[in-house]
Amino acid sequence: MFSAIREHRFLKLSLGAVLFVATMKAAYADVVDVTLECPTTITPGGTLNIKLNLVSYADTTIAKSGLIIHLGNLDVRGPYVIPISVKLNPFERVTTEYLTTKFPADAPKGIFSNIGVGVYGANNKRLGQNYCLIEVQ
């Protein structure tokens, strides 16, 4: 009798684990973890270099990306659509020299945290995003 109860508990636990994994896989399908390597300081009109690190949780194809530079007070530059083509396998890490562009020459001095990069699939679904914290000197 006790072995039947133990088997039932194990079956219940196993079924719960399968449902949890299936739910997590559905919730995170085509999701990409985006990490940015950005300069800590920049001068107005200087060159902005951003390195992009990507990790996918499922088979994913990134078709394009976008850069937005938000300088405060509703002063938004972009989005700049940047072609990028990356195929990722589950938990594969890809690092790429993503972007080299001129920072706006009329950018005010200060610390800005809304310099964002997003990556998108072919259907324009956002797959992931992150932001840089940069001081304009």
C-alpha positions in Angstrom: 0.0 0.0 0.0 2.8 2.5 0.9 4.6 1.8 -2.4 1.3 2.6 -4.3 1.1 5.9 -2.5 4.8 6.7 -3.2 4.3 5.9 -6.9 1.2 8.1 -7.0 3.1 11.0 -5.4 6.0 10.5 -7.8 3.6 10.5 -10.8 1.9 13.7 -9.5 5.3 15.4 -9.1 6.5 14.2 -12.5 3.3 15.4 -14.2 3.6 18.8 -12.4 7.3 19.1 -13.6 6.3 18.3 -17.2 3.5 20.9 -17.1 5.8 23.5 -15.6 8.5 22.9 -18.3 5.9 23.0 -21.1 4.5 26.3 -19.7 7.9 27.9 -19.3 8.9 26.8 -22.8 5.7 28.4 -24.2 6.1 31.5 -22.2 9.7 32.1 -23.2 9.7 30.8 -26.8 11.7 33.2 -29.0 13.0 35.2 -26.1 16.5 36.6 -26.2 18.6 37.8 -23.3 20.3 41.0 -24.5 23.4 42.3 -22.7 25.0 45.5 -24.0 28.6 46.6 -23.6 28.6 50.4 -23.8 31.1 53.1 -23.2 30.6 54.8 -19.8 31.3 58.3 -21.2 31.0 60.0 -24.6 31.4 63.5 -25.9 28.7 65.1 -28.1 29.4 64.1 -31.7 31.7 61.3 -30.5 31.6 57.8 -31.8 29.2 55.4 -30.0 30.4 51.8 -30.0 28.0 49.1 -28.6 28.8 45.4 -28.4 25.8 43.1 -28.3 25.7 39.8 -26.4 22.8 37.5 -27.1 21.5 34.3 -25.4 18.4 32.6 -26.7 16.0 30.4 -24.7 14.7 28.7 -27.9 15.5 28.3 -31.6 15.4 32.0 -32.7 16.1 34.0 -35.7 16.8 37.7 -35.3 15.9 39.7 -38.4 16.6 43.3 -37.3 17.3 45.6 -34.4 16.7 49.1 -33.4 18.6 51.8 -31.5 16.8 54.6 -29.6 18.7 57.5 -28.0 16.5 59.3 -25.4 18.2 62.5 -24.2 15.4 63.5 -21.8 12.7 66.2 -22.1 10.9 64.2 -24.8 14.0 64.5 -27.0 14.1 61.1 -28.7 16.4 60.2 -31.6 15.5 57.2 -33.6 14.5 54.5 -33.8 17.3 53.7 -36.1 16.7 50.3 -37.7 19.8 48.3 -38.1 19.8 45.2 -40.2 21.2 42.2 -38.3 20.8 38.5 -39.1 21.5 36.0 -36.3 20.2 32.5 -35.9 20.5 31.2 -32.3 20.1 27.7 -30.9 18.8 27.3 -27.3 21.2 28.7 -24.8 23.7 29.6 -27.5 25.7 32.8 -26.8 26.6 35.1 -29.7 28.7 38.3 -29.2 28.9 40.8 -32.0 30.3 44.3 -32.6 26.8 45.7 -33.0 27.0 49.3 -33.7 29.3 52.2 -34.4 27.6 55.5 -35.0 28.0 59.2 -34.2 26.4 60.3 -31.0 24.2 63.4 -31.5 26.4 66.5 -31.7 23.8 68.6 -29.9 23.4 66.2 -27.0 23.3 68.0 -23.6 25.7 67.1 -20.8 24.4 64.7 -18.3 23.9 61.0 -17.5 21.4 59.2 -19.7 20.0 55.7 -19.0 17.6 55.4 -22.0 20.0 54.5 -24.8 18.2 51.3 -25.8 18.7 48.5 -28.2 16.0 46.0 -29.1 16.1 42.9 -31.3 13.2 41.8 -33.4 12.1 38.7 -35.4 10.9 38.7 -39.0 7.3 39.3 -37.8 8.4 42.5 -36.0 7.9 40.8 -32.6 10.3 42.2 -30.0 12.5 39.3 -28.8 14.6 41.3 -26.2 16.0 44.6 -25.3 18.3 46.4 -22.9 19.7 49.9 -22.1 23.0 51.7 -21.7 23.9 54.1 -19.0 26.2 56.7 -20.6 27.5 60.1 -19.3 27.7 62.8 -21.9 30.7 65.1 -21.0 
